Amino acid sequence: MGMRVLAGVRGSSEIIAVLRGLATRSRLLLAGALAAGVAAAVASDPSVRVAASVVALTLGALVGLLWAFVFLATRTDRAAERSVALLVGQDATPCFTTDAQGQILYRNVAAQARFGAAAASLMSALQDHFASPASVLYRLQSRAQTAGATREDVVTRRGHSRLSVHRIAEGRFLWRLEEFVDRAASGRGAEGLSLPMLIVNKSGVVLFSNEAMRRLLGGRPKRLDRVFSTPNLRSGEELEVAGVDGPVRAILAEISGAGERREIYLLPVSRRPAGEQIMEDFEVLPVALLRFDAEGRLLAANRAARDVLDLASDARPMFHDIYEGLGRSVLDWVADVASERQLVGSEVLRARIGQADAFHQVTLRRYVDHGCPGVLAVVQDATAMKRLEAQFVQSQKMQAIGQLAGGIAHDFNNLLTAISGHCDLLLLRHSREDKDFADLVQINQNSNRAAALVGQLLAFSRKQTLKPERIDLQEVLSDMAHLLNRLVGEKVHLRLAHAPDLGMIRADKRQLEQVLMNLVVNARDAMPMGGTIRVETEALTLQDELRRDRAIVPVGDYAAIRVIDTGVGIPADRLEKIFEPFFTTKRAGEGTGLGLSTVYGIVKQSGGFIFVDSTPGEGSVFHLYFPIYHPTEDEAADPAVEPARKIVLKQGEGVVLLVEDEAPVRAFASRALRLRGYTVLEADCAEEALRLLEDRSLAIDVFVTDVVMPGMDGPSWVKLAREARPDVRVVFMSGYAEDCLSEEQARMPNSVFLAKPFSLNDLAITVQGQLH
């Protein structure tokens, strides 16, 4: 029935709207009728008088008819309004009818009782009922204008309401407001609570505040940001409230209400010492735990943490006093975790207190205790991990520099081979009386010096070719005593002290002599005003492994060498860099920076260890440890190796296949071999050599080949060539060390290795040794 009434109201109202529009225009018709009547009265022409009279009567009748229709429509409209009143007049829910501008045309008894009769517009009537009524009413009316009806639930001070609207005619709307009072809130007696309490909507507008809250704030708050100083409210945390008598600390408790409401209660702050119970529980745990407030001040530490950091039980330092940051402020990190900008964080930090150079992995987690947010730190020792990381980084750096040095040495060795080789060829054509002979000798000598410098690069990068043998250190030092005394000069005294029963070591004698010379020369340079250098040896047995300077010396027997000076010493910040290549404390032009790096490379390549102790102003001590060499039963039973017989260079004969990608080296080697009587076939790559060998009638006695070449390398093509020529002997040449050959390649039968740079005689003797 209600729908039929609304339909009738909608139909009659639309008719009335049309008729009222026509009635407004009827005044023009009435004016026309009067004008026609006047014309009929004054006209002298009978035909004009008749026509004007007909027009006047017609227009007058039309106006009367329109007014009659308007009267009848108005009665119908009033009847329709009475129908609406009959429909909703006694409804317990407040109802209104409004025009398009929101002016109230009708309100039922419930609406008058709930909102009064004074408000002229619906917005005025509802302005104290919920927040932003104008926007809500406009939104609903726009939807109803399009769809005919709509509804929406809105949050109110007493709970929430359902506001529905129907378009009952053009420009007419029926509103109905159903209120749902929150019985839970009324059951709690919010107004009578002693705890301050307020209700807000999702936009932060305060919908309700109880008497306790109004008394605390000095009035009724309108928005949440006027109550609290922080925008981030977290239930269970302590915060500051803007009270009428000044800031007040309270603990916030929040409950989610209906319709996206938030009920906020303020609880009193406990004065019990914060975190007491937490640390009582954690005190006996074997994990180091530290508790900080949101500002980074230490509140408590358990027993394990105090032991790790050497903290007194009553110490309360700041976080930045305990740990130093690695690239960022540690207090910023603590603040991020405490404010939940970072949920959990883990960093490896260096400790400022406790054990020296200690690193700890610190994991932070946020917690709340009695409303106060803070940070709990779990500490684990990461010193060993950090030391291993530093050792790995150092080894990577040294390896990278070593690879660079090895590559440079290879290229230089090729150049020096060509320079010194062609110099040898020139010397063959000049006698000592020749005026150019001295210049050629200078070129040759400086080439040899350059080769020695390249050898130092290879020694540092551990890429040089060593020829290890059993060595008696006492014999080596005794043989070198005269040379070392000449090196130190007159201002410096050299003293040698030998330990009895030192034992044999296994090393390259020539390289070991280089190590001792470099260390003695360094000691001499550290004493410009003179002093004493002591070279001591000692038989040492390690019962436990020795850990020092990121190195581990295993248990065993060692021959120790100490080179001690009384010089200027080395500052602590430079000790870790002295073995790096090109690092020197000498002035420009006084050193290459390769002396100690060469020592380091030779010692490590020989299986030994080197350490240094130094005190500025007092001197330095270099410690070298070489493992004692214990020969196997077979080696002990073998007779002493006879020294190699000296090869007498003579004119050769035979066919040599020379394979070398560097044209200057290939040109020198081919001329040198031809001068010795050999027939030389040349190839600039392995593929070219294999093409030459396709001629089976070609007899080859020796392959002389570079190891590293573009395309196929030396050992690979030799292996293919030997499938058809298994008896051909091989000479491998390389600017790298002999270990550039793999184990399988190095064991290739009837093959020898010739390191670059080599002289004319070195090449000729090597080839002659292979042929004979």
PyMOL commands that set and color helices and strands:
alter all, ss='L'
color gray80, all
select helices_A, chain A and resi 2-42+46-88+109-115+122-126+133-147+183-188+190-192+211-217+224-226+258-260+276-282+303-309+319-322+330-338+383-428+437-460+473-488+509-525+572-575+595-605+633-637+663-675+686-692+714-721+738-740+743-746+760-771
alter helices_A, ss='H'
color red, helices_A
select strands_A, chain A and resi 95-99+104-107+149-155+159-169+172-181+197-200+206-209+238-243+246-256+262-267+288-293+298-301+323-324+344-351+359-369+372-381+469-472+492-497+504-507+531-542+546-548+551-553+556-565+609-615+619-627+655-659+679-683+702-706+729-734+751-755
alter strands_A, ss='S'
color yellow, strands_A
deselect
rebuild
show_as cartoon
